Amino acid sequence: MPSTSSPAALGDAYTEITNWFFEDYLQPWMTAVETSSDPSFIADFWGAPLWIGLEDGPAAVFNSPEEITGWFKDSFDRLQSADYTHTAVLDRRVMIFHRHGGAIDVIWSRRRGDDSEIERLAVHFIIARRTDGLRIVSIEGTNTDADTLDEVWPIHRGDGQ
Protein backbone atom coordinates (compact mmCIF):
# COMPACT_ATOMS: atom_id res chain seq x y z
CA MET A 1 0.00 0.00 0.00
CA PRO A 2 1.43 3.43 -0.90
CA SER A 3 2.38 5.69 1.96
CA THR A 4 0.48 8.89 2.61
CA SER A 5 1.78 12.24 3.74
CA SER A 6 1.58 12.69 7.48
CA PRO A 7 0.26 15.92 8.98
CA ALA A 8 3.81 16.73 10.12
CA ALA A 9 5.21 16.18 6.60
CA LEU A 10 2.48 18.38 5.12
CA GLY A 11 3.22 21.05 7.74
CA ASP A 12 6.91 20.94 6.85
CA ALA A 13 6.05 21.14 3.13
CA TYR A 14 3.73 24.10 3.80
CA THR A 15 6.52 25.97 5.58
CA GLU A 16 9.12 25.13 2.93
CA ILE A 17 6.97 25.99 -0.11
CA THR A 18 5.50 29.13 1.46
CA ASN A 19 8.92 30.45 2.50
CA TRP A 20 10.42 29.56 -0.88
CA PHE A 21 7.66 31.45 -2.68
CA PHE A 22 7.23 34.56 -0.55
CA GLU A 23 10.86 35.00 0.58
CA ASP A 24 13.20 33.28 -1.88
CA TYR A 25 11.18 34.00 -5.05
CA LEU A 26 9.13 37.18 -4.55
CA GLN A 27 11.91 39.37 -3.18
CA PRO A 28 14.41 38.68 -6.02
CA TRP A 29 11.57 39.09 -8.55
CA MET A 30 10.75 42.57 -7.23
CA THR A 31 14.42 43.56 -7.00
CA ALA A 32 15.14 42.38 -10.55
CA VAL A 33 12.28 44.39 -12.03
CA GLU A 34 13.02 47.49 -9.99
CA THR A 35 16.77 47.53 -10.67
CA SER A 36 16.85 46.20 -14.24
CA SER A 37 18.82 43.13 -13.16
CA ASP A 38 19.57 40.31 -15.57
CA PRO A 39 16.20 38.58 -16.11
CA SER A 40 17.80 35.15 -16.57
CA PHE A 41 17.59 34.66 -12.78
CA ILE A 42 13.95 33.67 -13.32
CA ALA A 43 15.06 30.22 -14.55
CA ASP A 44 15.97 29.48 -10.93
CA PHE A 45 12.26 29.81 -10.06
CA TRP A 46 10.23 29.11 -13.20
CA GLY A 47 10.85 25.65 -14.64
CA ALA A 48 10.71 24.60 -18.27
CA PRO A 49 8.34 23.52 -19.56
CA LEU A 50 6.22 26.30 -18.08
CA TRP A 51 2.51 26.69 -18.84
CA ILE A 52 1.18 30.24 -18.68
CA GLY A 53 -2.49 31.01 -19.14
CA LEU A 54 -3.81 34.55 -19.05
CA GLU A 55 -7.26 35.91 -19.78
CA ASP A 56 -6.15 37.66 -22.99
CA GLY A 57 -5.47 34.53 -25.02
CA PRO A 58 -4.82 30.81 -25.14
CA ALA A 59 -2.27 29.18 -22.84
CA ALA A 60 1.34 29.20 -23.94
CA VAL A 61 4.01 26.63 -23.17
CA PHE A 62 7.61 27.76 -22.80
CA ASN A 63 9.93 24.82 -23.32
CA SER A 64 13.33 26.33 -22.56
CA PRO A 65 14.88 28.70 -20.03
CA GLU A 66 15.50 31.13 -22.90
CA GLU A 67 11.80 31.22 -23.85
CA ILE A 68 10.85 31.72 -20.20
CA THR A 69 13.37 34.54 -19.80
CA GLY A 70 12.07 36.21 -22.98
CA TRP A 71 8.47 36.16 -21.74
CA PHE A 72 9.55 37.41 -18.32
CA LYS A 73 11.63 40.20 -19.94
CA ASP A 74 8.53 41.49 -21.76
CA SER A 75 6.66 41.75 -18.44
CA PHE A 76 9.77 43.18 -16.79
CA ASP A 77 10.08 45.94 -19.44
CA ARG A 78 6.39 46.84 -19.24
CA LEU A 79 6.51 47.24 -15.44
CA GLN A 80 9.76 49.21 -15.54
CA SER A 81 8.27 51.65 -18.02
CA ALA A 82 5.43 52.22 -15.51
CA ASP A 83 7.96 53.05 -12.72
CA TYR A 84 7.43 49.80 -10.80
CA THR A 85 9.08 49.57 -7.37
CA HIS A 86 7.27 46.86 -5.42
CA THR A 87 4.46 44.37 -5.12
CA ALA A 88 1.92 44.27 -2.31
CA VAL A 89 0.34 40.91 -1.55
CA LEU A 90 -3.32 41.71 -0.91
CA ASP A 91 -4.49 38.15 -0.32
CA ARG A 92 -3.05 34.67 -0.52
CA ARG A 93 -3.94 31.01 -0.13
CA VAL A 94 -1.61 28.05 -0.02
CA MET A 95 -2.58 24.46 -0.72
CA ILE A 96 -0.12 21.63 -0.21
CA PHE A 97 -0.73 18.50 -2.28
CA HIS A 98 2.14 16.47 -0.82
CA ARG A 99 5.74 17.13 0.23
CA HIS A 100 6.79 17.71 -3.38
CA GLY A 101 4.11 20.08 -4.61
CA GLY A 102 1.49 22.65 -3.94
CA ALA A 103 -0.40 25.65 -5.26
CA ILE A 104 -0.30 29.27 -4.24
CA ASP A 105 -2.95 31.81 -5.16
CA VAL A 106 -2.23 35.50 -4.67
CA ILE A 107 -3.60 38.89 -5.47
CA TRP A 108 -0.64 41.05 -6.51
CA SER A 109 -0.88 44.81 -6.47
CA ARG A 110 2.09 46.02 -8.49
CA ARG A 111 2.99 49.53 -7.45
CA ARG A 112 5.14 52.61 -7.94
CA GLY A 113 7.27 54.30 -5.28
CA ASP A 114 4.37 56.60 -4.33
CA ASP A 115 2.29 53.43 -3.69
CA SER A 116 -0.03 54.09 -6.65
CA GLU A 117 -1.15 50.91 -8.35
CA ILE A 118 0.06 49.92 -11.81
CA GLU A 119 -2.00 46.74 -12.00
CA ARG A 120 -3.76 44.20 -9.85
CA LEU A 121 -3.68 40.52 -10.73
CA ALA A 122 -5.03 37.32 -9.27
CA VAL A 123 -2.48 34.60 -10.02
CA HIS A 124 -2.48 30.84 -9.44
CA PHE A 125 0.91 29.13 -9.28
CA ILE A 126 1.57 25.38 -9.35
CA ILE A 127 4.86 24.55 -7.64
CA ALA A 128 6.66 21.23 -8.02
CA ARG A 129 9.85 19.83 -6.59
CA ARG A 130 12.15 18.72 -9.39
CA THR A 131 15.66 17.34 -9.26
CA ASP A 132 16.93 20.96 -9.43
CA GLY A 133 14.68 22.14 -6.58
CA LEU A 134 11.30 23.81 -6.26
CA ARG A 135 10.05 25.42 -9.46
CA ILE A 136 6.88 27.13 -10.64
CA VAL A 137 5.62 24.93 -13.48
CA SER A 138 2.28 26.58 -14.28
CA ILE A 139 0.87 30.08 -13.94
CA GLU A 140 -2.74 31.16 -14.48
CA GLY A 141 -3.69 34.79 -14.05
CA THR A 142 -6.39 37.35 -14.51
CA ASN A 143 -6.67 41.10 -14.06
CA THR A 144 -8.92 42.08 -11.18
CA ASP A 145 -10.04 44.94 -9.00
CA ALA A 146 -10.96 42.59 -6.14
CA ASP A 147 -9.31 42.66 -2.73
CA THR A 148 -9.80 38.99 -1.90
CA LEU A 149 -9.29 35.71 -3.69
CA ASP A 150 -12.78 34.60 -2.68
CA GLU A 151 -14.16 37.44 -4.80
CA VAL A 152 -12.10 36.34 -7.80
CA TRP A 153 -12.06 32.56 -7.42
CA PRO A 154 -14.64 31.36 -4.90
CA ILE A 155 -14.15 27.78 -3.78
CA HIS A 156 -16.92 25.42 -4.83
CA ARG A 157 -17.21 22.12 -3.00
CA GLY A 158 -19.27 20.03 -5.41
CA ASP A 159 -22.58 21.73 -4.82
CA GLY A 160 -22.76 23.08 -8.35
CA GLN A 161 -23.18 26.63 -7.11
Secondary structure, DSSP 4 states (H G I P E B T S, - for coil): ------HHHHHHHHHHHHHIIIIIIHHHHHHHHHHT--GGGGGGTEEEEEEEEETTS--EEE-SHHHHHHHHHHHHHHHHHTTEEEEEEEEEEEEEEETTEEEEEEEEEEEETT--EEEEEEEEEEEEEETTEEEEEEEEEEE---SSHHHHS----SS--
